[in-house]
Amino acid sequence: MKRVRLDPSARKAAILDAAIQCASVAPYTDVTREAIGARAGCAPGTVSHYFSTMPKLRRALMREAVVRGVVSIIADGLARSDPQARRAAPDLLVKARQLLVMR
């Protein structure tokens, strides 16, 4: 995939989009800078530039999942006692807990 220079806010958004996509197919704790960078069309170092540590990246990823209402990622966060996941809206928490029961 050809890499394209984006302005900083667009690049950060692209990285978060890619992180959401990666966490939709694998546990969010298993997502790597390399996988996110490949999906976002940037180098893993660029991911590190915007999110200096994996814990910071995971917090941002979970916050974004909560904002977007991505129940599967929220459920994964609840299973791992993620504080960001616990902050989801009540209706999302119900759906996420139901998904955990079905797993």
N, CA, C and O atoms as a printed pandas DataFrame, in Angstrom:
     atom_number atom_name residue_name chain_id  residue_number  x_coord  y_coord  z_coord
0              1         N          MET        A               1    0.851   -1.183    0.000
1              2        CA          MET        A               1    0.000    0.000    0.000
2              3         C          MET        A               1    0.892    1.239    0.000
3              4         O          MET        A               1    1.840    1.321    0.780
4              5         N          LYS        A               2    0.598    2.185   -0.855
5              6        CA          LYS        A               2    1.361    3.419   -0.948
6              7         C          LYS        A               2    1.049    4.301    0.258
7              8         O          LYS        A               2   -0.112    4.478    0.629
8              9         N          ARG        A               3    2.070    4.834    0.844
9             10        CA          ARG        A               3    1.904    5.707    2.004
10            11         C          ARG        A               3    1.700    7.131    1.534
11            12         O          ARG        A               3    2.335    7.586    0.583
12            13         N          VAL        A               4    0.805    7.828    2.213
13            14        CA          VAL        A               4    0.453    9.192    1.839
14            15         C          VAL        A               4    0.667   10.098    3.045
15            16         O          VAL        A               4    0.297    9.747    4.165
16            17         N          ARG        A               5    1.257   11.250    2.817
17            18        CA          ARG        A               5    1.458   12.208    3.908
18            19         C          ARG        A               5    0.128   12.900    4.203
19            20         O          ARG        A               5   -0.495   13.479    3.313
20            21         N          LEU        A               6   -0.288   12.831    5.451
21            22        CA          LEU        A               6   -1.526   13.465    5.900
22            23         C          LEU        A               6   -1.202   14.523    6.941
23            24         O          LEU        A               6   -0.138   14.484    7.559
24            25         N          ASP        A               7   -2.106   15.459    7.136
25            26        CA          ASP        A               7   -1.895   16.410    8.221
26            27         C          ASP        A               7   -2.049   15.634    9.539
27            28         O          ASP        A               7   -2.685   14.580    9.560
28            29         N          PRO        A               8   -1.479   16.140   10.625
29            30        CA          PRO        A               8   -1.438   15.383   11.882
30            31         C          PRO        A               8   -2.800   14.901   12.400
31            32         O          PRO        A               8   -2.902   13.771   12.877
32            33         N          SER        A               9   -3.823   15.716   12.317
33            34        CA          SER        A               9   -5.125   15.270   12.828
34            35         C          SER        A               9   -5.708   14.163   11.960
35            36         O          SER        A               9   -6.322   13.229   12.474
36            37         N          ALA        A              10   -5.520   14.261   10.658
37            38        CA          ALA        A              10   -6.009   13.208    9.755
38            39         C          ALA        A              10   -5.222   11.920    9.955
39            40         O          ALA        A              10   -5.802   10.835    9.910
40            41         N          ARG        A              11   -3.910   12.017   10.176
41            42        CA          ARG        A              11   -3.088   10.825   10.399
42            43         C          ARG        A              11   -3.497   10.140   11.696
43            44         O          ARG        A              11   -3.626    8.917   11.739
44            45         N          LYS        A              12   -3.702   10.917   12.746
45            46        CA          LYS        A              12   -4.113   10.343   14.037
46            47         C          LYS        A              12   -5.462    9.643   13.894
47            48         O          LYS        A              12   -5.661    8.557   14.438
48            49         N          ALA        A              13   -6.385   10.261   13.165
49            50        CA          ALA        A              13   -7.699    9.642   12.922
50            51         C          ALA        A              13   -7.558    8.357   12.123
51            52         O          ALA        A              13   -8.241    7.372   12.402
52            53         N          ALA        A              14   -6.669    8.360   11.125
53            54        CA          ALA        A              14   -6.445    7.157   10.312
54            55         C          ALA        A              14   -5.859    6.035   11.165
55            56         O          ALA        A              14   -6.214    4.870   10.991
56            57         N          ILE        A              15   -4.976    6.381   12.072
57            58        CA          ILE        A              15   -4.384    5.380   12.966
58            59         C          ILE        A              15   -5.454    4.795   13.883
59            60         O          ILE        A              15   -5.488    3.582   14.093
60            61         N          LEU        A              16   -6.323    5.636   14.429
61            62        CA          LEU        A              16   -7.402    5.129   15.282
62            63         C          LEU        A              16   -8.388    4.272   14.494
63            64         O          LEU        A              16   -8.860    3.252   14.997
64            65         N          ASP        A              17   -8.701    4.677   13.267
65            66        CA          ASP        A              17   -9.567    3.852   12.407
66            67         C          ASP        A              17   -8.945    2.476   12.195
67            68         O          ASP        A              17   -9.620    1.452   12.302
68            69         N          ALA        A              18   -7.663    2.468   11.897
69            70        CA          ALA        A              18   -6.962    1.204   11.665
70            71         C          ALA        A              18   -6.923    0.364   12.940
71            72         O          ALA        A              18   -7.067   -0.857   12.885
72            73         N          ALA        A              19   -6.730    1.007   14.072
73            74        CA          ALA        A              19   -6.705    0.280   15.342
74            75         C          ALA        A              19   -8.062   -0.364   15.624
75            76         O          ALA        A              19   -8.122   -1.501   16.092
76            77         N          ILE        A              20   -9.146    0.352   15.344
77            78        CA          ILE        A              20  -10.497   -0.198   15.517
78            79         C          ILE        A              20  -10.674   -1.405   14.601
79            80         O          ILE        A              20  -11.201   -2.433   15.027
80            81         N          GLN        A              21  -10.242   -1.291   13.359
81            82        CA          GLN        A              21  -10.359   -2.414   12.419
82            83         C          GLN        A              21   -9.570   -3.620   12.911
83            84         O          GLN        A              21  -10.064   -4.746   12.866
84            85         N          CYS        A              22   -8.349   -3.391   13.379
85            86        CA          CYS        A              22   -7.515   -4.498   13.880
86            87         C          CYS        A              22   -8.150   -5.144   15.119
87            88         O          CYS        A              22   -8.170   -6.369   15.242
88            89         N          ALA        A              23   -8.656   -4.333   16.014
89            90        CA          ALA        A              23   -9.243   -4.851   17.248
90            91         C          ALA        A              23  -10.596   -5.516   17.007
91            92         O          ALA        A              23  -11.113   -6.205   17.887
92            93         N          SER        A              24  -11.165   -5.316   15.837
93            94        CA          SER        A              24  -12.423   -5.982   15.500
94            95         C          SER        A              24  -12.206   -7.437   15.098
95            96         O          SER        A              24  -13.149   -8.228   15.096
96            97         N          VAL        A              25  -10.973   -7.792   14.759
97            98        CA          VAL        A              25  -10.683   -9.163   14.335
98            99         C          VAL        A              25   -9.746   -9.892   15.298
99           100         O          VAL        A              25   -9.547  -11.099   15.167
100          101         N          ALA        A              26   -9.176   -9.182   16.251
101          102        CA          ALA        A              26   -8.279   -9.786   17.241
102          103         C          ALA        A              26   -8.496   -9.049   18.563
103          104         O          ALA        A              26   -8.949   -7.905   18.556
104          105         N          PRO        A              27   -8.185   -9.675   19.687
105          106        CA          PRO        A              27   -8.309   -8.964   20.964
106          107         C          PRO        A              27   -7.517   -7.658   20.936
107          108         O          PRO        A              27   -6.406   -7.605   20.408
108          109         N          TYR        A              28   -8.095   -6.621   21.505
109          110        CA          TYR        A              28   -7.444   -5.317   21.421
110          111         C          TYR        A              28   -6.082   -5.315   22.119
111          112         O          TYR        A              28   -5.227   -4.491   21.793
112          113         N          THR        A              29   -5.874   -6.201   23.051
113          114        CA          THR        A              29   -4.578   -6.278   23.717
114          115         C          THR        A              29   -3.521   -6.948   22.837
115          116         O          THR        A              29   -2.330   -6.858   23.134
116          117         N          ASP        A              30   -3.937   -7.614   21.762
117          118        CA          ASP        A              30   -3.002   -8.264   20.844
118          119         C          ASP        A              30   -2.668   -7.410   19.625
119          120         O          ASP        A              30   -1.837   -7.800   18.805
120          121         N          VAL        A              31   -3.297   -6.267   19.502
121          122        CA          VAL        A              31   -3.068   -5.388   18.347
122          123         C          VAL        A              31   -1.655   -4.811   18.442
123          124         O          VAL        A              31   -1.207   -4.406   19.514
124          125         N          THR        A              32   -0.969   -4.781   17.313
125          126        CA          THR        A              32    0.413   -4.291   17.290
126          127         C          THR        A              32    0.540   -3.008   16.468
127          128         O          THR        A              32   -0.308   -2.688   15.636
128          129         N          ARG        A              33    1.609   -2.299   16.728
129          130        CA          ARG        A              33    1.902   -1.095   15.943
130          131         C          ARG        A              33    2.068   -1.458   14.467
131          132         O          ARG        A              33    1.646   -0.719   13.577
132          133         N          GLU        A              34    2.689   -2.605   14.230
133          134        CA          GLU        A              34    2.929   -3.043   12.852
134          135         C          GLU        A              34    1.606   -3.277   12.118
135          136         O          GLU        A              34    1.443   -2.848   10.975
136          137         N          ALA        A              35    0.674   -3.951   12.770
137          138        CA          ALA        A              35   -0.623   -4.232   12.134
138          139         C          ALA        A              35   -1.402   -2.938   11.907
139          140         O          ALA        A              35   -2.015   -2.748   10.856
140          141         N          ILE        A              36   -1.372   -2.065   12.888
141          142        CA          ILE        A              36   -2.088   -0.790   12.757
142          143         C          ILE        A              36   -1.454    0.045   11.650
143          144         O          ILE        A              36   -2.158    0.601   10.807
144          145         N          GLY        A              37   -0.132    0.131   11.651
145          146        CA          GLY        A              37    0.556    0.901   10.620
146          147         C          GLY        A              37    0.264    0.378    9.227
147          148         O          GLY        A              37    0.050    1.157    8.297
148          149         N          ALA        A              38    0.255   -0.943    9.080
149          150        CA          ALA        A              38   -0.034   -1.535    7.769
150          151         C          ALA        A              38   -1.435   -1.145    7.301
151          152         O          ALA        A              38   -1.627   -0.811    6.132
152          153         N          ARG        A              39   -2.403   -1.187    8.197
153          154        CA          ARG        A              39   -3.776   -0.802    7.809
154          155         C          ARG        A              39   -3.910    0.690    7.572
155          156         O          ARG        A              39   -4.669    1.117    6.703
156          157         N          ALA        A              40   -3.180    1.483    8.337
157          158        CA          ALA        A              40   -3.286    2.943    8.228
158          159         C          ALA        A              40   -2.422    3.511    7.106
159          160         O          ALA        A              40   -2.520    4.695    6.783
160          161         N          GLY        A              41   -1.574    2.667    6.511
161          162        CA          GLY        A              41   -0.701    3.148    5.449
162          163         C          GLY        A              41    0.454    3.984    5.961
163          164         O          GLY        A              41    0.881    4.935    5.306
164          165         N          CYS        A              42    0.963    3.625    7.142
165          166        CA          CYS        A              42    2.094    4.350    7.698
166          167         C          CYS        A              42    3.042    3.364    8.382
167          168         O          CYS        A              42    2.716    2.189    8.550
168          169         N          ALA        A              43    4.181    3.841    8.760
169          170        CA          ALA        A              43    5.173    3.008    9.430
170          171         C          ALA        A              43    4.798    2.816   10.900
171          172         O          ALA        A              43    4.123    3.668   11.477
172          173         N          PRO        A              44    5.225    1.717   11.509
173          174        CA          PRO        A              44    4.982    1.521   12.945
174          175         C          PRO        A              44    5.528    2.681   13.785
175          176         O          PRO        A              44    4.959    3.026   14.820
176          177         N          GLY        A              45    6.634    3.277   13.330
177          178        CA          GLY        A              45    7.194    4.430   14.037
178          179         C          GLY        A              45    6.249    5.624   14.043
179          180         O          GLY        A              45    6.246    6.412   14.989
180          181         N          THR        A              46    5.457    5.759   13.001
181          182        CA          THR        A              46    4.469    6.847   12.959
182          183         C          THR        A              46    3.383    6.605   13.993
183          184         O          THR        A              46    2.922    7.542   14.645
184          185         N          VAL        A              47    2.973    5.359   14.145
185          186        CA          VAL        A              47    1.996    5.010   15.183
186          187         C          VAL        A              47    2.573    5.387   16.547
187          188         O          VAL        A              47    1.876    5.961   17.384
188          189         N          SER        A              48    3.845    5.063   16.767
189          190        CA          SER        A              48    4.512    5.400   18.028
190          191         C          SER        A              48    4.623    6.906   18.224
191          192         O          SER        A              48    4.562    7.399   19.351
192          193         N          HIS        A              49    4.785    7.628   17.131
193          194        CA          HIS        A              49    4.868    9.089   17.228
194          195         C          HIS        A              49    3.576    9.669   17.812
195          196         O          HIS        A              49    3.625   10.568   18.652
196          197         N          TYR        A              50    2.435    9.166   17.376
197          198        CA          TYR        A              50    1.149    9.689   17.833
198          199         C          TYR        A              50    0.698    9.067   19.157
199          200         O          TYR        A              50    0.008    9.714   19.945
200          201         N          PHE        A              51    1.085    7.828   19.397
201          202        CA          PHE        A              51    0.717    7.124   20.629
202          203         C          PHE        A              51    2.007    6.480   21.147
203          204         O          PHE        A              51    2.356    5.365   20.758
204          205         N          SER        A              52    2.696    7.187   22.015
205          206        CA          SER        A              52    4.062    6.823   22.384
206          207         C          SER        A              52    4.216    5.447   23.021
207          208         O          SER        A              52    5.265    4.817   22.884
208          209         N          THR        A              53    3.192    4.980   23.708
209          210        CA          THR        A              53    3.276    3.659   24.332
210          211         C          THR        A              53    2.047    2.837   23.964
211          212         O          THR        A              53    1.009    3.391   23.603
212          213         N          MET        A              54    2.163    1.533   24.056
213          214        CA          MET        A              54    1.013    0.675   23.763
214          215         C          MET        A              54   -0.120    0.903   24.763
215          216         O          MET        A              54   -1.279    0.897   24.350
216          217         N          PRO        A              55    0.151    1.104   26.059
217          218        CA          PRO        A              55   -0.969    1.418   26.953
218          219         C          PRO        A              55   -1.727    2.681   26.530
219          220         O          PRO        A              55   -2.955    2.722   26.620
220          221         N          LYS        A              56   -1.008    3.708   26.073
221          222        CA          LYS        A              56   -1.689    4.928   25.603
222          223         C          LYS        A              56   -2.513    4.632   24.355
223          224         O          LYS        A              56   -3.635    5.116   24.213
224          225         N          LEU        A              57   -1.955    3.843   23.465
225          226        CA          LEU        A              57   -2.680    3.474   22.251
226          227         C          LEU        A              57   -3.928    2.674   22.599
227          228         O          LEU        A              57   -4.996    2.927   22.043
228          229         N          ARG        A              58   -3.810    1.719   23.504
229          230        CA          ARG        A              58   -4.972    0.907   23.890
230          231         C          ARG        A              58   -6.053    1.745   24.562
231          232         O          ARG        A              58   -7.241    1.527   24.326
232          233         N          ARG        A              59   -5.648    2.709   25.403
233          234        CA          ARG        A              59   -6.644    3.607   26.027
234          235         C          ARG        A              59   -7.381    4.395   24.961
235          236         O          ARG        A              59   -8.607    4.495   24.993
236          237         N          ALA        A              60   -6.634    4.956   24.016
237          238        CA          ALA        A              60   -7.259    5.732   22.934
238          239         C          ALA        A              60   -8.160    4.839   22.088
239          240         O          ALA        A              60   -9.250    5.248   21.688
240          241         N          LEU        A              61   -7.705    3.630   21.819
241          242        CA          LEU        A              61   -8.492    2.673   21.042
242          243         C          LEU        A              61   -9.801    2.361   21.754
243          244         O          LEU        A              61  -10.861    2.359   21.127
244          245         N          MET        A              62   -9.738    2.097   23.052
245          246        CA          MET        A              62  -10.959    1.764   23.787
246          247         C          MET        A              62  -11.876    2.984   23.879
247          248         O          MET        A              62  -13.093    2.850   23.753
248          249         N          ARG        A              63  -11.309    4.163   24.095
249          250        CA          ARG        A              63  -12.146    5.375   24.108
250          251         C          ARG        A              63  -12.880    5.531   22.784
251          252         O          ARG        A              63  -14.070    5.848   22.752
252          253         N          GLU        A              64  -12.163    5.307   21.702
253          254        CA          GLU        A              64  -12.772    5.435   20.367
254          255         C          GLU        A              64  -13.840    4.362   20.157
255          256         O          GLU        A              64  -14.883    4.634   19.563
256          257         N          ALA        A              65  -13.587    3.160   20.636
257          258        CA          ALA        A              65  -14.585    2.090   20.525
258          259         C          ALA        A              65  -15.846    2.447   21.295
259          260         O          ALA        A              65  -16.956    2.159   20.847
260          261         N          VAL        A              66  -15.676    3.070   22.443
261          262        CA          VAL        A              66  -16.832    3.491   23.251
262          263         C          VAL        A              66  -17.599    4.589   22.520
263          264         O          VAL        A              66  -18.828    4.553   22.452
264          265         N          VAL        A              67  -16.882    5.553   21.981
265          266        CA          VAL        A              67  -17.531    6.651   21.237
266          267         C          VAL        A              67  -18.293    6.117   20.033
267          268         O          VAL        A              67  -19.412    6.550   19.757
268          269         N          ARG        A              68  -17.686    5.175   19.316
269          270        CA          ARG        A              68  -18.308    4.612   18.117
270          271         C          ARG        A              68  -19.332    3.515   18.428
271          272         O          ARG        A              68  -20.097    3.108   17.553
272          273         N          GLY        A              69  -19.343    3.052   19.645
273          274        CA          GLY        A              69  -20.277    1.992   20.016
274          275         C          GLY        A              69  -19.924    0.631   19.449
275          276         O          GLY        A              69  -20.812   -0.132   19.069
276          277         N          VAL        A              70  -18.637    0.317   19.387
277          278        CA          VAL        A              70  -18.185   -0.973   18.853
278          279         C          VAL        A              70  -18.269   -2.004   19.982
279          280         O          VAL        A              70  -17.343   -2.157   20.779
280          281         N          VAL        A              71  -19.391   -2.698   20.028
281          282        CA          VAL        A              71  -19.721   -3.574   21.144
282          283         C          VAL        A              71  -18.694   -4.690   21.323
283          284         O          VAL        A              71  -18.344   -5.018   22.456
284          285         N          SER        A              72  -18.214   -5.266   20.254
285          286        CA          SER        A              72  -17.261   -6.376   20.384
286          287         C          SER        A              72  -15.978   -5.941   21.088
287          288         O          SER        A              72  -15.428   -6.695   21.891
288          289         N          ILE        A              73  -15.502   -4.747   20.797
289          290        CA          ILE        A              73  -14.284   -4.250   21.437
290          291         C          ILE        A              73  -14.574   -3.873   22.881
291          292         O          ILE        A              73  -13.757   -4.132   23.765
292          293         N          ILE        A              74  -15.720   -3.271   23.128
293          294        CA          ILE        A              74  -16.106   -2.937   24.503
294          295         C          ILE        A              74  -16.205   -4.215   25.338
295          296         O          ILE        A              74  -15.748   -4.247   26.480
296          297         N          ALA        A              75  -16.796   -5.256   24.776
297          298        CA          ALA        A              75  -16.905   -6.534   25.481
298          299         C          ALA        A              75  -15.523   -7.078   25.818
299          300         O          ALA        A              75  -15.289   -7.566   26.923
300          301         N          ASP        A              76  -14.622   -6.990   24.869
301          302        CA          ASP        A              76  -13.252   -7.429   25.097
302          303         C          ASP        A              76  -12.631   -6.631   26.242
303          304         O          ASP        A              76  -11.931   -7.190   27.087
304          305         N          GLY        A              77  -12.886   -5.343   26.265
305          306        CA          GLY        A              77  -12.376   -4.494   27.345
306          307         C          GLY        A              77  -12.972   -4.849   28.688
307          308         O          GLY        A              77  -12.265   -4.877   29.695
308          309         N          LEU        A              78  -14.269   -5.122   28.715
309          310        CA          LEU        A              78  -14.907   -5.522   29.969
310          311         C          LEU        A              78  -14.318   -6.827   30.486
311          312         O          LEU        A              78  -14.100   -6.985   31.687
312          313         N          ALA        A              79  -14.063   -7.753   29.583
313          314        CA          ALA        A              79  -13.474   -9.038   29.979
314          315         C          ALA        A              79  -12.091   -8.844   30.592
315          316         O          ALA        A              79  -11.640   -9.669   31.387
316          317         N          ARG        A              80  -11.423   -7.763   30.224
317          318        CA          ARG        A              80  -10.080   -7.486   30.732
318          319         C          ARG        A              80  -10.086   -6.363   31.772
319          320         O          ARG        A              80   -9.035   -5.817   32.108
320          321         N          SER        A              81  -11.264   -6.025   32.275
321          322        CA          SER        A              81  -11.426   -4.986   33.310
322          323         C          SER        A              81  -10.847   -3.637   32.891
323          324         O          SER        A              81  -10.263   -2.928   33.712
324          325         N          ASP        A              82  -11.004   -3.290   31.646
325          326        CA          ASP        A              82  -10.513   -2.019   31.143
326          327         C          ASP        A              82  -11.383   -0.877   31.671
327          328         O          ASP        A              82  -12.598   -0.895   31.475
328          329         N          PRO        A              83  -10.789    0.108   32.333
329          330        CA          PRO        A              83  -11.582    1.212   32.889
330          331         C          PRO        A              83  -12.295    2.041   31.822
331          332         O          PRO        A              83  -13.377    2.573   32.069
332          333         N          GLN        A              84  -11.692    2.152   30.635
333          334        CA          GLN        A              84  -12.347    2.905   29.555
334          335         C          GLN        A              84  -13.617    2.188   29.097
335          336         O          GLN        A              84  -14.626    2.831   28.807
336          337         N          ALA        A              85  -13.567    0.865   29.033
337          338        CA          ALA        A              85  -14.740    0.088   28.608
338          339         C          ALA        A              85  -15.874    0.261   29.602
339          340         O          ALA        A              85  -17.040    0.332   29.212
340          341         N          ARG        A              86  -15.546    0.327   30.868
341          342        CA          ARG        A              86  -16.586    0.485   31.903
342          343         C          ARG        A              86  -17.303    1.824   31.816
343          344         O          ARG        A              86  -18.374    1.998   32.398
344          345         N          ARG        A              87  -16.716    2.770   31.089
345          346        CA          ARG        A              87  -17.323    4.097   30.949
346          347         C          ARG        A              87  -18.313    4.186   29.790
347          348         O          ARG        A              87  -18.859    5.254   29.516
348          349         N          ALA        A              88  -18.538    3.077   29.121
349          350        CA          ALA        A              88  -19.479    3.070   27.992
350          351         C          ALA        A              88  -20.882    3.364   28.491
351          352         O          ALA        A              88  -21.194    3.176   29.667
352          353         N          ALA        A              89  -21.713    3.824   27.585
353          354        CA          ALA        A              89  -23.122    4.098   27.910
354          355         C          ALA        A              89  -23.790    2.812   28.409
355          356         O          ALA        A              89  -23.419    1.716   27.990
356          357         N          PRO        A              90  -24.771    2.947   29.298
357          358        CA          PRO        A              90  -25.429    1.765   29.863
358          359         C          PRO        A              90  -25.948    0.783   28.819
359          360         O          PRO        A              90  -25.812   -0.427   29.000
360          361         N          ASP        A              91  -26.535    1.268   27.740
361          362        CA          ASP        A              91  -27.056    0.352   26.725
362          363         C          ASP        A              91  -25.939   -0.436   26.043
363          364         O          ASP        A              91  -26.119   -1.604   25.700
364          365         N          LEU        A              92  -24.779    0.210   25.848
365          366        CA          LEU        A              92  -23.642   -0.494   25.264
366          367         C          LEU        A              92  -23.075   -1.531   26.227
367          368         O          LEU        A              92  -22.654   -2.610   25.812
368          369         N          LEU        A              93  -23.067   -1.196   27.519
369          370        CA          LEU        A              93  -22.585   -2.147   28.518
370          371         C          LEU        A              93  -23.463   -3.392   28.550
371          372         O          LEU        A              93  -22.961   -4.509   28.673
372          373         N          VAL        A              94  -24.772   -3.196   28.441
373          374        CA          VAL        A              94  -25.691   -4.340   28.426
374          375         C          VAL        A              94  -25.391   -5.222   27.216
375          376         O          VAL        A              94  -25.276   -6.441   27.348
376          377         N          LYS        A              95  -25.267   -4.616   26.050
377          378        CA          LYS        A              95  -24.979   -5.379   24.828
378          379         C          LYS        A              95  -23.626   -6.091   24.929
379          380         O          LYS        A              95  -23.491   -7.246   24.525
380          381         N          ALA        A              96  -22.637   -5.396   25.468
381          382        CA          ALA        A              96  -21.302   -5.993   25.592
382          383         C          ALA        A              96  -21.328   -7.172   26.559
383          384         O          ALA        A              96  -20.705   -8.200   26.296
384          385         N          ARG        A              97  -22.034   -7.036   27.661
385          386        CA          ARG        A              97  -22.133   -8.146   28.622
386          387         C          ARG        A              97  -22.886   -9.326   28.012
387          388         O          ARG        A              97  -22.536  -10.481   28.255
388          389         N          GLN        A              98  -23.910   -9.038   27.228
389          390        CA          GLN        A              98  -24.649  -10.124   26.547
390          391         C          GLN        A              98  -23.724  -10.861   25.579
391          392         O          GLN        A              98  -23.776  -12.087   25.474
392          393         N          LEU        A              99  -22.888  -10.119   24.881
393          394        CA          LEU        A              99  -21.953  -10.721   23.952
394          395         C          LEU        A              99  -20.950  -11.609   24.699
395          396         O          LEU        A              99  -20.578  -12.678   24.214
396          397         N          LEU        A             100  -20.521  -11.161   25.871
397          398        CA          LEU        A             100  -19.588  -11.971   26.666
398          399         C          LEU        A             100  -20.227  -13.280   27.110
399          400         O          LEU        A             100  -19.563  -14.316   27.143
400          401         N          VAL        A             101  -21.504  -13.240   27.448
401          402        CA          VAL        A             101  -22.207  -14.449   27.881
402          403         C          VAL        A             101  -22.317  -15.433   26.727
403          404         O          VAL        A             101  -22.226  -16.643   26.932
404          405         N          MET        A             102  -22.513  -14.925   25.519
405          406        CA          MET        A             102  -22.667  -15.785   24.336
406          407         C          MET        A             102  -21.339  -16.424   23.927
407          408         O          MET        A             102  -21.339  -17.463   23.265
408          409         N          ARG        A             103  -20.211  -15.825   24.306
409          410        CA          ARG        A             103  -18.892  -16.360   23.903
410          411         C          ARG        A             103  -18.606  -17.608   24.605
411          412         O          ARG        A             103  -17.549  -18.204   24.398
